Amino acid sequence: MKMRPPRYNRPVMSSSKALGPLVALVAALLCWGSPAWAQMYRWTDDLGAAHYSQGLDSVPERHRSRAQLLAYPELPATAPTATSASPEASKATRISFTPGKPIMVTARVNGSGSIQLMLDTGASVTVINPRVLAGLGIGVQDSLRGSVKGATGTANVLFVPVQSIEVGAARSGPLRVAAHDIEFGNGDGLLGRDFLDQFTVNIDSTAGVVTLSPR
């Protein structure tokens, strides 16, 4: 499935810089390595086991010729394979923030819970602490093991299927989130472009307001 980047009404810089090296590490691991959106590859090792890696350079060289490019990690066969915005989200969501500080949003996963995610336009996928996912009752039985590679090296992650993520009236899903055990300060993870791509995103740094509007 070919995804288009969101339309930004103002130039936007990733808010990960405001949290320092800890969250910058996550952004480095998950940021785009090329113009293509979330380049995920499926490849099979010598024992026939399937693996998922972000970026062709993270696939062992001897397996690259047979690696299959995926638009996004595959969802289980029983679930829809497309990530889409809910038609019920008919009005814009406004999020207030303090200019110069990270943009934190309150999100619901699978229609329950209340977690704090940092909006990060530099992260290609949403990242949630695995302990938070466990607290929401979200299991990992249908997860895909994968890896993400950035300037700091390669990290192994689980891509966990969730049915929906909601921020106010903005809702998208099903999709996979990266379960990664990194501390996020006072937050529970990052809200990435797999969610943001479904909306028109406007960040007004002067007024301190983010608006997510249905496409």
Secondary structure as UniProt FT lines:
FT   HELIX           15..19
FT   HELIX           21..30
FT   STRAND          40..44
FT   TURN            46..47
FT   STRAND          50..54
FT   HELIX           56..58
FT   HELIX           61..66
FT   STRAND          68..70
FT   TURN            77..78
FT   STRAND          84..85
FT   TURN            87..88
FT   STRAND          93..96
FT   TURN            99..100
FT   STRAND          104..109
FT   TURN            110..111
FT   STRAND          112..119
FT   TURN            121..122
FT   STRAND          127..128
FT   HELIX           130..135
FT   TURN            136..137
FT   TURN            141..142
FT   STRAND          144..150
FT   TURN            151..152
FT   STRAND          153..162
FT   STRAND          165..167
FT   TURN            168..169
FT   STRAND          170..173
FT   STRAND          175..179
FT   TURN            185..186
FT   STRAND          189..191
FT   HELIX           193..196
FT   TURN            197..198
FT   STRAND          199..204
FT   TURN            205..208
FT   STRAND          209..214
//
